[in-house]
Amino acid sequence: MSLGHDNPITATLSGLFDRASKQSGREVSLASEDRLDGCTVLVTGANRGLGKAVAIELGRRGARLLLACRSGLRDIAREVQLL
C-alpha cells in the first residue's frame, strides 16, 4: 500500500504537518521545495536513522534546529552546518 510518499523523510514530514493542521484547525502543507526560514524545530534522535535524515532535510530547508540525541551531537551538528 502506497500513500504517495517517495521516501520516509517526506512521509514523516507529511505526518507532522497533518497532525499540526488537525490540532490548529487549519490546513498546513509542505512541498519539497518549501523553505523553513524562521522556523525552529526540535529533532529527537538526530544523530542517526530517521531523526538524522529529518534534521539534515530541515536544515537544508533553512530551519533553525534543536538537535536532541544521546551521542554524536557534534558530528551531526557539523554535518548540518555544512549545508
N, CA, C and O atoms as a GROMACS GRO file, in nm:
protein
  332
    1MET      N    1   0.084  -0.118   0.000
    1MET     CA    2   0.000   0.000   0.000
    1MET      C    3   0.088   0.124   0.000
    1MET      O    4   0.171   0.141   0.090
    2SER      N    5   0.072   0.209  -0.098
    2SER     CA    6   0.150   0.332  -0.107
    2SER      C    7   0.061   0.452  -0.080
    2SER      O    8  -0.051   0.462  -0.129
    3LEU      N    9   0.114   0.544   0.000
    3LEU     CA   10   0.040   0.666   0.031
    3LEU      C   11   0.090   0.785  -0.048
    3LEU      O   12   0.055   0.899  -0.018
    4GLY      N   13   0.172   0.760  -0.149
    4GLY     CA   14   0.220   0.867  -0.235
    4GLY      C   15   0.347   0.936  -0.190
    4GLY      O   16   0.382   1.041  -0.243
    5HIS      N   17   0.417   0.879  -0.093
    5HIS     CA   18   0.542   0.938  -0.047
    5HIS      C   19   0.657   0.862  -0.111
    5HIS      O   20   0.658   0.739  -0.116
    6ASP      N   21   0.756   0.938  -0.161
    6ASP     CA   22   0.866   0.873  -0.229
    6ASP      C   23   0.978   0.829  -0.137
    6ASP      O   24   1.067   0.755  -0.180
    7ASN      N   25   0.977   0.872  -0.011
    7ASN     CA   26   1.079   0.827   0.084
    7ASN      C   27   1.030   0.851   0.227
    7ASN      O   28   0.932   0.923   0.247
    8PRO      N   29   1.096   0.792   0.326
    8PRO     CA   30   1.049   0.804   0.464
    8PRO      C   31   1.057   0.946   0.519
    8PRO      O   32   0.982   0.981   0.611
    9ILE      N   33   1.145   1.028   0.465
    9ILE     CA   34   1.158   1.165   0.514
    9ILE      C   35   1.034   1.245   0.479
    9ILE      O   36   0.976   1.311   0.565
   10THR      N   37   0.992   1.239   0.352
   10THR     CA   38   0.872   1.313   0.314
   10THR      C   39   0.749   1.258   0.384
   10THR      O   40   0.657   1.333   0.417
   11ALA      N   41   0.746   1.129   0.407
   11ALA     CA   42   0.633   1.069   0.479
   11ALA      C   43   0.628   1.121   0.623
   11ALA      O   44   0.520   1.152   0.673
   12THR      N   45   0.742   1.129   0.689
   12THR     CA   46   0.748   1.179   0.827
   12THR      C   47   0.707   1.325   0.834
   12THR      O   48   0.626   1.363   0.918
   13LEU      N   49   0.764   1.407   0.746
   13LEU     CA   50   0.729   1.549   0.745
   13LEU      C   51   0.581   1.569   0.715
   13LEU      O   52   0.516   1.655   0.775
   14SER      N   53   0.529   1.492   0.623
   14SER     CA   54   0.387   1.500   0.589
   14SER      C   55   0.301   1.465   0.710
   14SER      O   56   0.202   1.532   0.737
   15GLY      N   57   0.339   1.360   0.782
   15GLY     CA   58   0.265   1.320   0.901
   15GLY      C   59   0.265   1.428   1.008
   15GLY      O   60   0.164   1.453   1.073
   16LEU      N   61   0.381   1.493   1.027
   16LEU     CA   62   0.390   1.600   1.125
   16LEU      C   63   0.300   1.717   1.087
   16LEU      O   64   0.232   1.774   1.172
   17PHE      N   65   0.300   1.752   0.960
   17PHE     CA   66   0.217   1.864   0.917
   17PHE      C   67   0.069   1.828   0.920
   17PHE      O   68  -0.015   1.914   0.948
   18ASP      N   69   0.036   1.703   0.891
   18ASP     CA   70  -0.104   1.659   0.903
   18ASP      C   71  -0.152   1.674   1.047
   18ASP      O   72  -0.262   1.723   1.072
   19ARG      N   73  -0.069   1.633   1.139
   19ARG     CA   74  -0.107   1.643   1.281
   19ARG      C   75  -0.119   1.789   1.324
   19ARG      O   76  -0.212   1.825   1.396
   20ALA      N   77  -0.026   1.872   1.279
   20ALA     CA   78  -0.032   2.014   1.314
   20ALA      C   79  -0.157   2.079   1.258
   20ALA      O   80  -0.218   2.162   1.324
   21SER      N   81  -0.195   2.042   1.138
   21SER     CA   82  -0.313   2.104   1.078
   21SER      C   83  -0.440   2.061   1.151
   21SER      O   84  -0.533   2.140   1.164
   22LYS      N   85  -0.446   1.937   1.198
   22LYS     CA   86  -0.563   1.890   1.272
   22LYS      C   87  -0.572   1.960   1.406
   22LYS      O   88  -0.682   1.993   1.451
   23GLN      N   89  -0.459   1.983   1.472
   23GLN     CA   90  -0.460   2.049   1.602
   23GLN      C   91  -0.492   2.197   1.590
   23GLN      O   92  -0.559   2.252   1.678
   24SER      N   93  -0.446   2.261   1.485
   24SER     CA   94  -0.469   2.405   1.470
   24SER      C   95  -0.601   2.437   1.404
   24SER      O   96  -0.648   2.551   1.410
   25GLY      N   97  -0.663   2.338   1.340
   25GLY     CA   98  -0.789   2.361   1.271
   25GLY      C   99  -0.772   2.424   1.134
   25GLY      O  100  -0.870   2.463   1.072
   26ARG      N  101  -0.649   2.435   1.087
   26ARG     CA  102  -0.626   2.489   0.953
   26ARG      C  103  -0.531   2.398   0.878
   26ARG      O  104  -0.452   2.324   0.938
   27GLU      N  105  -0.540   2.402   0.749
   27GLU     CA  106  -0.458   2.313   0.667
   27GLU      C  107  -0.314   2.363   0.661
   27GLU      O  108  -0.288   2.482   0.643
   28VAL      N  109  -0.222   2.271   0.678
   28VAL     CA  110  -0.079   2.300   0.669
   28VAL      C  111  -0.021   2.205   0.567
   28VAL      O  112  -0.047   2.084   0.572
   29SER      N  113   0.056   2.257   0.474
   29SER     CA  114   0.118   2.170   0.375
   29SER      C  115   0.264   2.211   0.356
   29SER      O  116   0.302   2.324   0.385
   30LEU      N  117   0.342   2.120   0.307
   30LEU     CA  118   0.484   2.144   0.286
   30LEU      C  119   0.528   2.073   0.160
   30LEU      O  120   0.533   1.950   0.156
   31ALA      N  121   0.558   2.149   0.057
   31ALA     CA  122   0.608   2.092  -0.068
   31ALA      C  123   0.760   2.072  -0.055
   31ALA      O  124   0.824   2.131   0.031
   32SER      N  125   0.814   1.989  -0.141
   32SER     CA  126   0.956   1.955  -0.132
   32SER      C  127   1.047   2.076  -0.153
   32SER      O  128   1.162   2.073  -0.112
   33GLU      N  129   0.998   2.181  -0.216
   33GLU     CA  130   1.082   2.300  -0.240
   33GLU      C  131   1.056   2.411  -0.138
   33GLU      O  132   1.122   2.515  -0.144
   34ASP      N  133   0.962   2.392  -0.044
   34ASP     CA  134   0.930   2.495   0.055
   34ASP      C  135   1.046   2.517   0.150
   34ASP      O  136   1.113   2.423   0.191
   35ARG      N  137   1.067   2.645   0.186
   35ARG     CA  138   1.170   2.682   0.280
   35ARG      C  139   1.111   2.692   0.420
   35ARG      O  140   0.991   2.713   0.436
   36LEU      N  141   1.195   2.676   0.522
   36LEU     CA  142   1.152   2.684   0.661
   36LEU      C  143   1.230   2.791   0.737
   36LEU      O  144   1.246   2.782   0.858
   37ASP      N  145   1.276   2.891   0.665
   37ASP     CA  146   1.350   3.001   0.727
   37ASP      C  147   1.263   3.064   0.836
   37ASP      O  148   1.145   3.091   0.813
   38GLY      N  149   1.322   3.089   0.953
   38GLY     CA  150   1.249   3.149   1.062
   38GLY      C  151   1.176   3.050   1.152
   38GLY      O  152   1.122   3.088   1.255
   39CYS      N  153   1.173   2.923   1.113
   39CYS     CA  154   1.108   2.819   1.194
   39CYS      C  155   1.212   2.750   1.281
   39CYS      O  156   1.324   2.726   1.237
   40THR      N  157   1.174   2.718   1.404
   40THR     CA  158   1.260   2.641   1.494
   40THR      C  159   1.198   2.504   1.513
   40THR      O  160   1.078   2.492   1.541
   41VAL      N  161   1.280   2.400   1.498
   41VAL     CA  162   1.231   2.262   1.504
   41VAL      C  163   1.317   2.181   1.599
   41VAL      O  164   1.440   2.185   1.591
   42LEU      N  165   1.253   2.108   1.688
   42LEU     CA  166   1.324   2.014   1.777
   42LEU      C  167   1.323   1.877   1.709
   42LEU      O  168   1.216   1.825   1.676
   43VAL      N  169   1.441   1.820   1.688
   43VAL     CA  170   1.454   1.688   1.627
   43VAL      C  171   1.515   1.594   1.729
   43VAL      O  172   1.628   1.615   1.773
   44THR      N  173   1.441   1.490   1.768
   44THR     CA  174   1.494   1.390   1.860
   44THR      C  175   1.556   1.276   1.781
   44THR      O  176   1.515   1.248   1.668
   45GLY      N  177   1.655   1.210   1.840
   45GLY     CA  178   1.722   1.101   1.770
   45GLY      C  179   1.798   1.152   1.648
   45GLY      O  180   1.808   1.084   1.546
   46ALA      N  181   1.852   1.274   1.660
   46ALA     CA  182   1.910   1.343   1.545
   46ALA      C  183   2.045   1.289   1.499
   46ALA      O  184   2.094   1.331   1.394
   47ASN      N  185   2.104   1.198   1.572
   47ASN     CA  186   2.238   1.152   1.536
   47ASN      C  187   2.240   1.034   1.440
   47ASN      O  188   2.346   0.999   1.388
   48ARG      N  189   2.123   0.970   1.415
   48ARG     CA  190   2.124   0.857   1.322
   48ARG      C  191   1.982   0.825   1.274
   48ARG      O  192   1.883   0.872   1.331
   49GLY      N  193   1.975   0.746   1.173
   49GLY     CA  194   1.848   0.698   1.122
   49GLY      C  195   1.756   0.807   1.072
   49GLY      O  196   1.800   0.905   1.012
   50LEU      N  197   1.628   0.789   1.098
   50LEU     CA  198   1.526   0.882   1.050
   50LEU      C  199   1.543   1.021   1.111
   50LEU      O  200   1.524   1.121   1.042
   51GLY      N  201   1.578   1.028   1.239
   51GLY     CA  202   1.600   1.158   1.302
   51GLY      C  203   1.710   1.237   1.235
   51GLY      O  204   1.698   1.358   1.215
   52LYS      N  205   1.818   1.169   1.199
   52LYS     CA  206   1.929   1.235   1.131
   52LYS      C  207   1.886   1.283   0.993
   52LYS      O  208   1.916   1.395   0.953
   53ALA      N  209   1.816   1.198   0.920
   53ALA     CA  210   1.771   1.235   0.786
   53ALA      C  211   1.675   1.354   0.792
   53ALA      O  212   1.683   1.444   0.708
   54VAL      N  213   1.585   1.355   0.890
   54VAL     CA  214   1.492   1.467   0.905
   54VAL      C  215   1.569   1.594   0.941
   54VAL      O  216   1.540   1.700   0.886
   55ALA      N  217   1.666   1.585   1.031
   55ALA     CA  218   1.745   1.701   1.070
   55ALA      C  219   1.819   1.759   0.950
   55ALA      O  220   1.821   1.881   0.931
   56ILE      N  221   1.877   1.674   0.869
   56ILE     CA  222   1.950   1.721   0.751
   56ILE      C  223   1.855   1.788   0.653
   56ILE      O  224   1.886   1.895   0.599
   57GLU      N  225   1.740   1.728   0.629
   57GLU     CA  226   1.644   1.785   0.536
   57GLU      C  227   1.589   1.919   0.586
   57GLU      O  228   1.579   2.015   0.509
   58LEU      N  229   1.554   1.927   0.713
   58LEU     CA  230   1.504   2.053   0.769
   58LEU      C  231   1.613   2.160   0.766
   58LEU      O  232   1.584   2.276   0.738
   59GLY      N  233   1.736   2.122   0.796
   59GLY     CA  234   1.848   2.216   0.788
   59GLY      C  235   1.869   2.266   0.646
   59GLY      O  236   1.898   2.384   0.624
   60ARG      N  237   1.856   2.176   0.550
   60ARG     CA  238   1.870   2.214   0.408
   60ARG      C  239   1.763   2.317   0.369
   60ARG      O  240   1.787   2.402   0.284
   61ARG      N  241   1.648   2.307   0.432
   61ARG     CA  242   1.538   2.399   0.402
   61ARG      C  243   1.545   2.528   0.482
   61ARG      O  244   1.458   2.614   0.467
   62GLY      N  245   1.647   2.543   0.566
   62GLY     CA  246   1.668   2.669   0.636
   62GLY      C  247   1.614   2.678   0.777
   62GLY      O  248   1.618   2.785   0.837
   63ALA      N  249   1.563   2.569   0.832
   63ALA     CA  250   1.509   2.572   0.968
   63ALA      C  251   1.620   2.586   1.070
   63ALA      O  252   1.732   2.540   1.048
   64ARG      N  253   1.588   2.649   1.182
   64ARG     CA  254   1.679   2.652   1.297
   64ARG      C  255   1.652   2.524   1.374
   64ARG      O  256   1.538   2.497   1.412
   65LEU      N  257   1.756   2.446   1.398
   65LEU     CA  258   1.738   2.313   1.457
   65LEU      C  259   1.783   2.307   1.602
   65LEU      O  260   1.887   2.362   1.639
   66LEU      N  261   1.704   2.240   1.682
   66LEU     CA  262   1.743   2.200   1.817
   66LEU      C  263   1.758   2.049   1.810
   66LEU      O  264   1.659   1.976   1.798
   67LEU      N  265   1.882   2.002   1.817
   67LEU     CA  266   1.911   1.860   1.798
   67LEU      C  267   1.922   1.791   1.934
   67LEU      O  268   1.998   1.833   2.020
   68ALA      N  269   1.847   1.684   1.950
   68ALA     CA  270   1.850   1.605   2.074
   68ALA      C  271   1.893   1.463   2.040
   68ALA      O  272   1.831   1.395   1.959
   69CYS      N  273   2.001   1.420   2.104
   69CYS     CA  274   2.047   1.283   2.084
   69CYS      C  275   2.139   1.245   2.200
   69CYS      O  276   2.191   1.331   2.270
   70ARG      N  277   2.159   1.115   2.217
   70ARG     CA  278   2.241   1.067   2.329
   70ARG      C  279   2.390   1.080   2.302
   70ARG      O  280   2.469   1.099   2.394
   71SER      N  281   2.427   1.069   2.176
   71SER     CA  282   2.569   1.078   2.141
   71SER      C  283   2.582   1.129   1.998
   71SER      O  284   2.484   1.129   1.923
   72GLY      N  285   2.700   1.172   1.962
   72GLY     CA  286   2.725   1.214   1.824
   72GLY      C  287   2.671   1.352   1.789
   72GLY      O  288   2.657   1.384   1.671
   73LEU      N  289   2.641   1.433   1.890
   73LEU     CA  290   2.583   1.564   1.864
   73LEU      C  291   2.676   1.652   1.782
   73LEU      O  292   2.632   1.719   1.688
   74ARG      N  293   2.804   1.652   1.814
   74ARG     CA  294   2.899   1.736   1.739
   74ARG      C  295   2.906   1.695   1.592
   74ARG      O  296   2.915   1.780   1.504
   75ASP      N  297   2.902   1.565   1.566
   75ASP     CA  298   2.911   1.516   1.428
   75ASP      C  299   2.791   1.559   1.346
   75ASP      O  300   2.807   1.609   1.235
   76ILE      N  301   2.670   1.541   1.399
   76ILE     CA  302   2.551   1.578   1.323
   76ILE      C  303   2.541   1.730   1.312
   76ILE      O  304   2.500   1.780   1.208
   77ALA      N  305   2.579   1.803   1.416
   77ALA     CA  306   2.576   1.949   1.410
   77ALA      C  307   2.670   1.998   1.300
   77ALA      O  308   2.635   2.089   1.223
   78ARG      N  309   2.788   1.941   1.292
   78ARG     CA  310   2.885   1.978   1.189
   78ARG      C  311   2.829   1.948   1.051
   78ARG      O  312   2.842   2.029   0.959
   79GLU      N  313   2.767   1.831   1.035
   79GLU     CA  314   2.711   1.791   0.907
   79GLU      C  315   2.599   1.885   0.861
   79GLU      O  316   2.591   1.921   0.744
   80VAL      N  317   2.514   1.924   0.954
   80VAL     CA  318   2.403   2.015   0.920
   80VAL      C  319   2.457   2.155   0.890
   80VAL      O  320   2.405   2.222   0.801
   81GLN      N  321   2.558   2.200   0.961
   81GLN     CA  322   2.615   2.332   0.938
   81GLN      C  323   2.678   2.344   0.799
   81GLN      O  324   2.686   2.454   0.745
   82LEU      N  325   2.721   2.234   0.742
   82LEU     CA  326   2.786   2.235   0.610
   82LEU      C  327   2.685   2.249   0.495
   82LEU      O  328   2.725   2.264   0.380
   83LEU      N  329   2.557   2.243   0.526
   83LEU     CA  330   2.456   2.253   0.419
   83LEU      C  331   2.452   2.391   0.358
   83LEU      O  332   2.372   2.415   0.267
   0.00000   0.00000   0.00000
